Amino acid sequence: MACAQEDQPSPGEPFHGGVFEAFLPDSEKTRKLVPRLKEAFRQGLTFTVTGTDTGARVSWDCIPHKTSIHGGKSGNGYPDSTYLTHLSEVLTANGIGEPRAKS
């Protein structure tokens, strides 16, 4: 799933949004994903602006985030045993691979 930046009303322009909160489990697998999530943010893949100038709003883009620590997969929360694997797959599909090992 590729993120849809071309639909934004003013690509590359600053926009004031809302408050967004996401949760990640404290694990080795998560620690490996954090640099990739930061890169997705730097590339503008985490949020999108939709609508017109007067009715524009900011929302999550295609990078999946868990917005609750409860509710399970169907409630966009935990527990969800497939989340970290799915997150990695979406990041890879958007060109954000694992960082190269330092030599």
KAWOJO-V730019 format. One record per pair of residues at least 6 apart in sequence whose C-alpha atoms are under 7 Angstrom apart, sorted by the first residue. I is the first residue (numbers start at 1). J is the second residue. Records with the same first field share a line. If there is no record, write none. Layout:
# KAWOJO-V730019
I=J ; J
This chain:
# KAWOJO-V730019
1=90 ; 93
2=62 ; 93 ; 94
3=45 ; 61 ; 62
5=48
8=48 ; 49 ; 50
9=49 ; 50 ; 51 ; 52
17=57 ; 58
18=58
21=67
22=65 ; 66 ; 67
23=66 ; 67 ; 68 ; 69
24=30
36=96 ; 98
40=46
45=61 ; 63
46=60 ; 61 ; 62 ; 63
47=58 ; 59 ; 60 ; 61
48=58 ; 59 ; 60 ; 61
49=56 ; 57 ; 58 ; 59
50=56 ; 57 ; 58
51=57
63=90 ; 91
64=87
66=76 ; 77
67=76 ; 77
68=76 ; 77 ; 78
69=77 ; 78
70=77 ; 78
71=77 ; 78
72=78 ; 79 ; 80
73=79 ; 80
91=97
